[in-house]
């Protein structure tokens, strides 16, 4: 974050809801890593936790890097290209 972006960043964070990474989400993330490893795809644990959380709460993931999230059942929002 650049100093000039501080206010906008704070406003963004104030509008976000924090979701606890529960044991259920952690287990789901582990299963995602296992399932995709069997297909020859290595998922980072952080991406697996994000995906598991998104799936657990039926949320939309806003990302410009879908190759980290190959799950077809994952709802996502494409970010604009800048």
Secondary structure, DSSP 8 states (H G I E B T S, - for coil): --GGGHHHHHHHHHT-------HHHHHHHHHHHHHHHHTT----HHHHHHHHHHHHTT-EEEES-GGG---TT-EEEE----
